[in-house]
Amino acid sequence: MGGRRTGVLMALMVGFVVTAGGAAQAAPSTGSVDSVVLPAGEVVTPLIDCSLTAANPRPVIVLPGADGTTSDTADQWATVTSALRESGTCTLVFQGGVVDGRRWAGNIPDEAAQLATFVTSVKDATGADTVDLVAHSAGTVVSNYYLKVLGGAQDVTHAVFLAPEGRDCDGAGFLATYGIHNSPITPVQALQALPFLSRLLGHASPELAVALQLAPGSEVHTTVFGDGPITQPGVSYSVLATANDEIATPAGTCSFITEPGVTNTLFEEAYPDAPAVDHSSLRSSPYAAAWILDQLETEGR
């Protein structure tokens, strides 16, 4: 029911902006959902029962995306977690912002704080100086907030991102998930044209309010993607995107971090003979798993 209502609201938003002609007179966005009270959500944490070795001195914390429920996680991530564990890596899957079983359905700053608490617990339990992060989609946004805003960079060596939502997304993929295709304007253009829609839609739909935290003009978007570089000193960033991404759009452009030192890889260029992947299935590809291992081995583990 919630998804259907959100789709209707998005269709109305686009229709209203087109009718009003607002897209042609788009102004800088000042709308915000920051006044909408979003839940922090619960956390699902694994037992920290692995040991570090000289060959694998850092734990790897895996953050799934929002493309499923906590009951789906083990199957969705079996390929990657198995590859990591078979390499001897201490691998821990962290899920935050859990609302009604849905991952990352809460307030992004709170979710990042949940991650910070878990990283501290992992370091204390294992004796590691730093950890590595492997994140997908919404999990990358939480990771970026943690690294940049909460000072998490001092505790992280590698940040390996699959199909992340980044600075230059247009939101068209979000419309597609609700059956809205070939829209004359993108959600970002709509919110720039009529900034008040962000708060209005956020109050009307809690589900949409979570997504709107990434709208230009929101506190989260401005803090992570608008002010200064995304990357943080001391952290090695790697991004794997797919040309078939219909969620993080435009494909590639939305995901890549075009800053010095970042490894940006397009799946189809790196693995032209691999079976096709999309935004979600990228995280289940054995080729992606191999790529992740390569990134974590960069400059030694």
C-alpha positions, 0 to 999 in steps of 0.5 A: 500500500505504501509503495502504491501511495508513493507512486501516486504522489510522485506522479502528481508531483511531476504532473503538477510541475509540468502543468505549472510550467515550473521546470522551465523556471527552475530555481535553486532548491530550498525545500527540505524534509528536515522537519519531518520526523523520521525513525532511526530504525533498529539495527541487525548486527552479527556476532563478532566472532572472527579473528584477524591475521597478518594477511587480513588485519582488518575486518570488512563490514558489509552494508547491503542496500535497501533492495530487500528485507533483512530476511533476504540479506543472507541470500542476496549477499552469499556470493560476496560474503562467501568470497570474502570469508574464503579469502580469510577476511573477518566479514561482518554484515551490518544492517541499520535503519531497519523499519518493518524488516526493511533495510535503511528505511530510517533517518540517514544521520541516525543510521550513520550513527548506528554504523559508527557505534558498530565500527567501534564495537568491531574495533574493540572486539577484534583489536583492529586499528581500522576497518574496511567498508563494502557497501551497496546503493543506500548503504553507500549513502550511510557510509559517506555520511559516516565517513565525511560528517561523523569523522569515521574516516579515521577508522576506515582504510577502504570504502568499496561501493557498488552502484552508489547514489552520489552527487550527480543523480537525477532521480529518474530511476526512482520514478521508474520503480513506481511505474513512471517512465519517460517523464518530461522532467526528473524529480530533481528538476521538479523539486528545484522548480517547486521546492515546497514539494519536498516538505509536502511529499515528505509529510504525506509519505514517510517512505518518500521522506526517506528518499527525499533526504537525498534531494538537492537542498536537503541537509543530508545532500548538502552536507555529503554531496554539496559542500566540498569533496566527498572523499576523505583523507586516508580512505581509499575509495573504489566504485563499481557501477553498471551501465544497466542501472535504472535506479542510480541514474544517469547510470555511471554518472550518478555513481562515480566519484570524480575526485582524485584517487578514486577508482571508478569502474564500469562493470560492462567495460571491466567484464564484457563477457560476464552475465548482465547485471543491474542495480540490484543484481550487481551485488550478487555477481561473482565478478563483482565479488572478485573486483571487491577482493581486488580493491581490498588488496590494493596497497596491501591489506 
